[in-house]
Amino acid sequence: MAATDAATGNTTDSPTPGAQGALSKGPRKYALTLLLVIYIFNFLDRQIVNILAEPIKVDLGLADWQIGAMSGLAFAVFYTFLGIPIARLAERRNRVTIISAAVGVWSAFTVMCGLAGNFVQLLLARIGVGIGEAGCTPPAHSLISDYVPKEKRASALAFYSMGIPLGSLAGMALGGMIADAWGWRAAFFVAGAPGVILALLAFFTLPEPRKGKDRKVAAAPDVPTLMDAVRELKSKTSFWWIAGGAAITAMVSYGHIAFYGSFFLRNHGEGLAEISAGLQAATGIALGPLGFIGLALGLLVGVFGAMGTYFGGVMADRAARLDARGYALVPAIATIAAIPPFIAAFLVPSVALSLAILIVPVFLGAIWYGPIFASAQTLVQPRTRATASAVLLFVINLIGLGLGPLSVGLTSDILSANMGEAEGIRWAIIIFGAVSGLAALAFLMAARTLRQEVVS
C-alpha cells in the first residue's frame, strides 16, 4: 500500500525489489532520522566557531586571517585527507561502528576548543574536530544509498544534508545566545556534550545491511582496490565537473558563513543594538547584538537552508526520472539565480532589509546538496560509493572549507587597510559571492556527459 515517506518525500511503502540492503518504511525512517541528527551535530560543532569569531578575536587578539585559518583551513586539511582512507575502511568494515567512533572523537575535541588559551591551542583543537568529522559522511552516504532504492536517492541524501543548515542554525543561534550569557567558551562545552549519547545510539541502533547473523560484516571479495576506484572515478568526466562546481560553491558558502556575524556586527552594530533593545522592551527577552544576530542568522540559514536542501533533492529526483542530467541542471539554475539577491543583501543600509533579502540566496544556495551527492553515488558501482563520496568531499572541503574562510579573511584584511574593517568585510563577501557563477558553469559542463556515465 502506497504511503508518503516523511524522510524522502516519495510515495511508496516498500523498497524497489532488488535494492541492495534497502530497508522497509519504519526502520528506514528511523535510520535516516538518526543520521540526520548526527549530521546536525556534525555541523553544529563545525560551524559554531563562526558566530563566536568576534568574541574569540577580541579575547585572543587574533587577525581575520587567523579566524579564517582556525575556522576553515585547520579543520579542512585533516578532514579532507583522512576522509579517503576512512572511506576505504568503510567499503570493507562496519560503517556504523566508524560513524559512532567519529561522533565521539569530534565531540570531545569540540569541548577542548572551549579550553583553548591561545591561537595555537584553538587551532589544534579544531584539527581534532576535523579528524573526528572525517569519519561521518562517506560511510553515511554509503549507508543511505543501501537503505533506499535508487529513485529515492537524491531526496534521501537531501534529507540527510538538511543537517548542514539545521546544524548551522543550532550553532549560530545557541552559540550566540550562550556566548552572550556565559561567554564563548561555554558555547563549545554545550555543543560537544551530547556527542556521547549520539555515539551510543548510533552504535546500538543503526542497521548495517552488510551484517550477517553473527553481527559481523560479511567478507567482500568484490570490493575494488583503491586504484580500481580511482580509475573508475577518473573515467567519469561529469564527476570532476560536479566536484569542481561543488568546490567553488562550498568555497563561497563557507567563506561567507565564517564572516556573516562579523559583517553585521561591524556594519549594523547600531541597528542590532536598537532591535535588541526593542525586543527586550516588547517581550522581556534580553539579547545583546551578538545573541540577536546569532539567533537571526541561525533561523535564516537553518530554516530556509533546510527548505532549499529538501526542495533541491525532491526536484532533482523528479528531473532525473526523465533525464539524469537533472542532477546537474537543477543546481546550475539555482546557483545563477542566487547571485543578484545575494549581492543586494550586503549593499542595503538596513539590517532588517538585509536579512530579509538574504532569505532568497540562502534558499537557492542550498539546493545543490541532494542532487550533487546523489549524482556521485549514481556514477559509480555500489562498492565504490563511500570512496566516491570521500573523493567528492575531499575536493569540496579542501578547496571550499580550506580556502573559503581563509580567502575571505585575507581579502578583508587587505581591503580593510584602505577601506576600514566594516567596508573591507562587506566587499570581501560581495567579491566572493560573484564567484558562484563559475560553479554554475561547471554544473552545466557536467550535464553534457552525466546521462551516459550513470551506472547504478
C-alpha positions as CSV (number, residue, x, y, z in Angstrom):
1,M,0.0,0.0,0.0
2,A,1.5,3.3,-1.0
3,A,2.2,6.0,1.6
4,T,4.2,9.2,1.8
5,D,7.6,8.7,3.3
6,A,8.4,11.6,5.6
7,A,12.2,11.1,5.2
8,T,12.3,11.0,1.4
9,G,9.1,12.7,0.2
10,N,8.2,9.9,-2.2
11,T,5.1,7.7,-2.2
12,T,5.9,4.1,-1.6
13,D,5.8,1.7,1.3
14,S,8.4,-0.7,0.3
15,P,11.8,-0.5,-1.5
16,T,12.3,-1.4,-5.1
17,P,12.8,-5.1,-5.4
18,G,16.5,-6.0,-5.6
19,A,17.7,-2.8,-4.0
20,Q,20.8,-3.7,-2.0
21,G,20.0,-3.7,1.7
22,A,17.0,-1.4,1.3
23,L,15.0,-1.1,4.5
24,S,11.3,-1.2,5.0
25,K,9.5,2.1,5.8
26,G,9.7,2.1,9.6
27,P,13.4,1.2,10.0
28,R,14.3,3.4,7.0
29,K,12.7,6.5,8.6
30,Y,14.4,5.8,11.9
31,A,17.8,5.3,10.4
32,L,17.6,8.4,8.2
33,T,16.4,10.5,11.1
34,L,19.2,9.4,13.4
35,L,21.8,10.0,10.7
36,L,20.2,13.5,10.2
37,V,20.5,14.3,13.9
38,I,24.1,13.1,13.9
39,Y,24.8,15.4,10.9
40,I,23.1,18.3,12.6
41,F,25.6,18.0,15.5
42,N,28.4,17.4,13.0
43,F,27.7,20.9,11.5
44,L,26.8,22.4,14.9
45,D,30.2,21.5,16.2
46,R,31.9,22.6,12.9
47,Q,30.1,25.9,12.5
48,I,29.6,27.2,16.0
49,V,33.0,28.8,15.8
50,N,31.7,31.2,13.1
51,I,29.2,33.1,15.4
52,L,31.9,33.1,18.1
53,A,34.5,34.7,15.7
54,E,34.3,38.2,17.1
55,P,34.5,37.4,20.8
56,I,37.3,34.9,20.1
57,K,39.1,37.5,18.1
58,V,38.8,40.1,20.8
59,D,39.7,37.7,23.7
60,L,42.7,36.1,22.0
61,G,43.8,39.1,19.9
62,L,43.5,37.5,16.5
63,A,43.5,38.9,13.0
64,D,40.9,38.0,10.4
65,W,43.2,35.6,8.6
66,Q,43.7,33.7,11.8
67,I,40.0,33.4,12.3
68,G,39.8,32.1,8.7
69,A,42.6,29.6,9.3
70,M,41.1,28.4,12.5
71,S,37.5,28.1,11.3
72,G,38.4,26.7,7.8
73,L,41.9,25.6,6.9
74,A,42.9,23.8,10.2
75,F,39.7,21.8,10.1
76,A,39.7,21.1,6.4
77,V,43.2,19.8,5.9
78,F,42.8,16.8,8.2
79,Y,39.1,16.4,7.4
80,T,39.8,16.0,3.7
81,F,43.0,13.9,3.8
82,L,41.6,11.4,6.3
83,G,38.3,11.1,4.5
84,I,39.6,8.8,1.8
85,P,41.4,6.2,4.0
86,I,38.3,6.2,6.3
87,A,36.1,5.7,3.2
88,R,38.3,2.8,2.1
89,L,37.8,1.3,5.5
90,A,34.0,1.8,5.2
91,E,34.0,-0.2,1.9
92,R,35.2,-3.3,3.9
93,R,34.2,-2.8,7.6
94,N,31.2,-1.9,9.7
95,R,30.1,1.6,8.7
96,V,28.0,2.1,11.8
97,T,31.0,1.5,14.1
98,I,33.0,4.0,12.1
99,I,30.3,6.7,12.4
100,S,29.9,6.0,16.1
101,A,33.6,6.4,16.8
102,A,33.7,9.6,14.7
103,V,30.9,11.2,16.7
104,G,32.7,10.6,20.0
105,V,36.0,12.0,18.7
106,W,34.8,15.2,17.2
107,S,32.5,15.9,20.2
108,A,35.5,15.6,22.6
109,F,37.6,18.0,20.6
110,T,34.7,20.5,20.4
111,V,34.8,20.6,24.2
112,M,38.5,21.1,24.1
113,C,38.0,24.2,21.9
114,G,36.4,25.8,24.9
115,L,39.6,25.2,27.0
116,A,42.0,26.8,24.5
117,G,44.0,29.7,25.9
118,N,45.7,30.9,22.7
119,F,45.6,30.6,18.9
120,V,47.8,27.5,18.6
121,Q,45.7,25.6,21.2
122,L,42.5,26.5,19.4
123,L,44.0,25.6,16.1
124,L,45.0,22.1,17.4
125,A,41.5,21.5,18.9
126,R,39.9,22.5,15.6
127,I,42.2,20.0,13.8
128,G,40.9,17.3,16.2
129,V,37.3,18.2,15.3
130,G,38.2,17.8,11.7
131,I,39.8,14.4,12.3
132,G,36.6,13.1,14.0
133,E,34.2,14.5,11.4
134,A,36.2,12.9,8.6
135,G,34.6,9.6,9.7
136,C,30.9,10.7,9.3
137,T,29.7,11.5,5.8
138,P,31.4,9.0,3.5
139,P,30.1,5.9,5.4
140,A,26.8,7.7,5.9
141,H,26.3,8.3,2.2
142,S,27.2,4.7,1.5
143,L,24.7,3.5,4.2
144,I,21.9,5.8,2.9
145,S,22.4,4.5,-0.7
146,D,21.9,1.0,0.6
147,Y,18.9,1.9,2.8
148,V,16.8,3.4,0.0
149,P,16.1,2.4,-3.7
150,K,17.7,4.4,-6.5
151,E,14.7,6.5,-7.3
152,K,14.7,8.0,-3.8
153,R,18.4,8.6,-3.6
154,A,18.6,12.3,-4.1
155,S,15.8,13.1,-1.7
156,A,17.1,10.7,0.9
157,L,20.6,12.3,0.7
158,A,19.0,15.8,0.7
159,F,17.1,14.8,3.9
160,Y,20.5,13.9,5.4
161,S,22.1,17.0,4.0
162,M,19.5,19.1,5.9
163,G,21.9,18.6,8.8
164,I,24.1,21.3,7.2
165,P,21.6,24.2,7.5
166,L,19.9,22.9,10.7
167,G,23.3,22.4,12.3
168,S,24.3,25.8,11.2
169,L,21.1,27.1,12.8
170,A,21.8,25.4,16.1
171,G,25.4,26.5,16.0
172,M,24.7,30.2,15.3
173,A,21.6,30.5,17.5
174,L,22.8,28.6,20.5
175,G,26.3,29.8,20.1
176,G,25.3,33.4,20.1
177,M,22.9,33.2,23.0
178,I,25.2,31.1,25.2
179,A,28.1,33.3,24.4
180,D,26.0,36.4,25.3
181,A,25.1,34.9,28.7
182,W,28.2,32.9,29.7
183,G,31.0,33.6,27.2
184,W,32.3,31.9,24.1
185,R,34.0,29.0,26.0
186,A,30.7,27.8,27.5
187,A,29.2,27.6,23.9
188,F,31.8,25.0,23.0
189,F,31.1,22.9,26.1
190,V,27.4,22.8,25.4
191,A,27.9,21.9,21.7
192,G,30.2,19.0,22.4
193,A,28.5,17.3,25.3
194,P,25.6,15.5,23.6
195,G,28.1,13.6,21.4
196,V,28.5,10.7,23.8
197,I,24.7,9.9,23.7
198,L,24.6,10.1,19.9
199,A,27.6,7.8,19.5
200,L,26.0,5.2,21.7
201,L,22.6,5.5,19.9
202,A,24.3,5.0,16.5
203,F,26.4,2.1,17.6
204,F,23.5,0.1,19.1
205,T,20.5,1.0,16.9
206,L,21.7,1.9,13.3
207,P,21.4,-1.1,10.9
208,E,24.3,-2.3,8.9
209,P,22.9,-4.0,5.8
210,R,26.1,-6.0,5.2
211,K,25.8,-7.8,8.6
212,G,25.2,-11.5,8.7
213,K,23.6,-13.4,11.6
214,D,26.9,-13.3,13.5
215,R,26.6,-9.4,13.5
216,K,29.9,-9.1,11.7
217,V,30.3,-7.5,8.3
218,A,30.4,-10.2,5.6
219,A,33.6,-10.6,3.6
220,A,33.5,-8.6,0.4
221,P,35.9,-10.0,-2.2
222,D,34.3,-7.8,-4.8
223,V,35.4,-4.6,-3.1
224,P,37.6,-2.8,-5.7
225,T,41.1,-1.7,-4.7
226,L,41.9,2.0,-4.3
227,M,43.5,2.1,-7.7
228,D,40.4,0.4,-9.2
229,A,38.2,3.1,-7.6
230,V,40.5,5.9,-8.8
231,R,40.4,4.5,-12.3
232,E,36.6,4.3,-12.2
233,L,36.3,7.9,-11.0
234,K,38.9,9.1,-13.4
235,S,36.8,7.8,-16.3
236,K,33.8,9.9,-15.2
237,T,34.1,13.3,-16.8
238,S,30.9,14.5,-15.2
239,F,32.1,13.6,-11.7
240,W,35.0,16.0,-11.9
241,W,32.9,18.9,-13.3
242,I,30.4,18.2,-10.5
243,A,33.2,18.2,-7.9
244,G,34.7,21.4,-9.3
245,G,31.3,23.2,-9.2
246,A,30.6,21.9,-5.7
247,A,34.0,23.0,-4.5
248,I,33.5,26.6,-5.8
249,T,30.0,26.7,-4.3
250,A,31.4,25.5,-0.9
251,M,34.3,27.9,-1.0
252,V,31.8,30.8,-1.4
253,S,29.4,29.4,1.2
254,Y,32.0,28.6,3.9
255,G,33.8,31.8,3.3
256,H,30.6,33.8,3.8
257,I,29.2,32.0,6.8
258,A,32.5,32.4,8.6
259,F,32.1,36.2,8.5
260,Y,28.3,36.8,8.5
261,G,28.4,37.6,12.2
262,S,31.4,39.9,11.8
263,F,29.8,41.7,8.8
264,F,26.6,42.5,10.7
265,L,28.4,43.4,14.0
266,R,30.7,45.8,12.1
267,N,28.3,47.3,9.6
268,H,25.0,47.2,11.5
269,G,26.1,47.4,15.1
270,E,23.8,50.3,16.0
271,G,20.8,48.7,14.2
272,L,21.4,45.5,16.0
273,A,21.5,47.3,19.3
274,E,18.2,49.1,18.6
275,I,16.5,45.8,17.6
276,S,17.8,44.1,20.7
277,A,16.6,46.9,22.9
278,G,13.2,46.9,21.2
279,L,12.9,43.2,21.5
280,Q,13.6,43.4,25.2
281,A,11.1,46.2,25.8
282,A,8.4,44.3,23.9
283,T,9.0,40.8,25.2
284,G,11.3,41.0,28.2
285,I,13.8,38.8,26.3
286,A,17.3,40.2,26.9
287,L,19.6,39.5,23.9
288,G,22.7,41.5,23.1
289,P,23.7,42.3,19.5
290,L,25.7,39.0,19.3
291,G,22.9,36.9,20.7
292,F,20.3,38.5,18.4
293,I,22.3,38.2,15.2
294,G,23.3,34.7,16.1
295,L,19.6,33.7,16.5
296,A,18.5,35.6,13.4
297,L,21.2,34.1,11.1
298,G,20.7,30.7,12.7
299,L,17.0,30.8,11.9
300,L,17.6,32.2,8.5
301,V,20.3,29.7,7.4
302,G,18.6,26.8,9.2
303,V,15.0,27.2,8.2
304,F,15.4,28.4,4.6
305,G,18.6,26.4,4.0
306,A,16.8,23.3,5.1
307,M,13.9,24.1,2.9
308,G,16.2,24.7,-0.1
309,T,18.1,21.5,0.6
310,Y,15.0,19.3,0.7
311,F,13.4,21.1,-2.3
312,G,16.6,20.5,-4.3
313,G,16.5,16.8,-3.5
314,V,12.9,16.4,-4.5
315,M,13.2,18.4,-7.7
316,A,16.4,16.5,-8.7
317,D,14.7,13.1,-8.2
318,R,11.8,14.2,-10.3
319,A,14.0,15.7,-13.0
320,A,16.3,12.7,-13.0
321,R,13.5,10.3,-13.6
322,L,13.1,12.0,-17.0
323,D,16.7,12.7,-17.7
324,A,19.8,12.0,-15.4
325,R,21.1,15.5,-16.4
326,G,18.6,16.9,-13.9
327,Y,21.1,16.1,-11.2
328,A,23.4,18.9,-12.6
329,L,20.8,21.2,-14.2
330,V,18.8,21.9,-11.0
331,P,21.8,23.2,-9.0
332,A,23.1,25.1,-12.0
333,I,19.9,27.1,-12.4
334,A,19.6,27.7,-8.6
335,T,23.2,28.9,-8.4
336,I,22.8,31.5,-11.1
337,A,19.6,32.8,-9.7
338,A,21.1,33.3,-6.2
339,I,23.8,35.8,-7.2
340,P,21.8,39.1,-7.7
341,P,19.8,38.9,-4.4
342,F,23.0,37.9,-2.5
343,I,24.9,41.0,-3.6
344,A,21.9,43.2,-2.9
345,A,21.6,41.9,0.7
346,F,25.1,43.2,1.5
347,L,24.6,46.6,0.0
348,V,21.3,47.8,1.5
349,P,21.7,50.1,4.6
350,S,19.0,48.4,6.8
351,V,19.9,45.3,8.9
352,A,16.2,44.1,8.7
353,L,16.1,44.5,4.9
354,S,19.5,42.8,4.5
355,L,18.3,39.8,6.5
356,A,15.0,39.7,4.6
357,I,16.7,39.7,1.2
358,L,19.3,37.1,2.3
359,I,16.4,34.6,2.6
360,V,16.4,34.2,-1.2
361,P,20.1,33.3,-1.8
362,V,20.2,31.1,1.3
363,F,17.2,29.1,-0.1
364,L,18.6,28.9,-3.6
365,G,22.2,28.3,-2.4
366,A,21.2,25.1,-0.5
367,I,19.5,23.4,-3.4
368,W,22.7,21.7,-4.7
369,Y,23.4,19.3,-1.8
370,G,21.0,16.4,-2.7
371,P,21.5,16.5,-6.5
372,I,25.3,16.6,-6.3
373,F,25.7,13.9,-3.7
374,A,23.2,11.7,-5.4
375,S,25.0,12.1,-8.8
376,A,28.3,10.9,-7.2
377,Q,26.5,7.8,-5.9
378,T,24.9,7.2,-9.2
379,L,28.1,7.4,-11.3
380,V,29.9,4.5,-9.6
381,Q,29.4,0.9,-8.7
382,P,27.8,0.2,-5.2
383,R,31.1,-0.9,-3.6
384,T,32.8,2.3,-4.7
385,R,30.2,4.7,-3.2
386,A,31.9,5.5,0.1
387,T,35.2,6.2,-1.8
388,A,33.3,8.4,-4.4
389,S,31.7,10.3,-1.5
390,A,35.1,10.8,0.2
391,V,36.8,12.0,-3.0
392,L,34.0,14.4,-3.7
393,L,34.2,15.7,-0.1
394,F,38.0,15.9,-0.4
395,V,37.7,18.3,-3.3
396,I,34.8,20.2,-1.8
397,N,36.3,20.7,1.6
398,L,40.0,21.2,0.7
399,I,39.0,24.0,-1.7
400,G,35.8,25.1,-0.1
401,L,36.3,24.8,3.6
402,G,40.1,25.1,3.4
403,L,40.3,28.1,1.2
404,G,36.9,29.8,1.6
405,P,37.2,31.4,5.1
406,L,40.9,32.0,4.7
407,S,40.5,33.7,1.4
408,V,37.6,35.9,2.6
409,G,39.6,36.8,5.7
410,L,42.7,37.7,3.8
411,T,40.7,39.7,1.3
412,S,39.1,41.5,4.2
413,D,42.4,42.3,5.8
414,I,43.8,43.7,2.5
415,L,40.7,45.8,1.8
416,S,40.4,47.0,5.4
417,A,43.8,48.7,5.2
418,N,42.3,51.4,3.0
419,M,38.5,51.0,3.5
420,G,38.3,50.2,7.2
421,E,37.2,46.9,8.8
422,A,33.4,47.4,8.1
423,E,33.7,48.0,4.3
424,G,36.6,45.6,4.0
425,I,34.5,42.6,5.1
426,R,31.5,43.9,3.1
427,W,33.4,43.9,-0.2
428,A,35.3,40.7,0.5
429,I,31.9,38.9,0.9
430,I,30.5,40.5,-2.2
431,I,33.5,39.7,-4.4
432,F,33.3,36.0,-3.4
433,G,29.6,35.9,-3.9
434,A,30.1,36.8,-7.6
435,V,32.4,33.8,-8.0
436,S,29.4,31.5,-7.8
437,G,28.9,32.0,-11.5
438,L,31.9,29.7,-12.1
439,A,30.2,26.9,-10.2
440,A,27.0,27.2,-12.3
441,L,29.2,26.9,-15.4
442,A,30.8,23.7,-14.0
443,F,27.4,22.1,-13.3
444,L,26.3,22.9,-16.9
445,M,29.5,21.2,-18.2
446,A,28.7,18.1,-16.0
447,A,25.3,17.9,-17.6
448,R,26.8,17.3,-21.0
449,T,28.1,13.8,-20.1
450,L,26.2,12.8,-17.0
451,R,23.4,10.8,-18.7
452,Q,25.7,8.4,-20.4
453,E,28.0,7.9,-17.4
454,V,25.3,6.7,-14.9
455,V,25.9,3.1,-13.8
456,S,24.0,2.4,-10.5
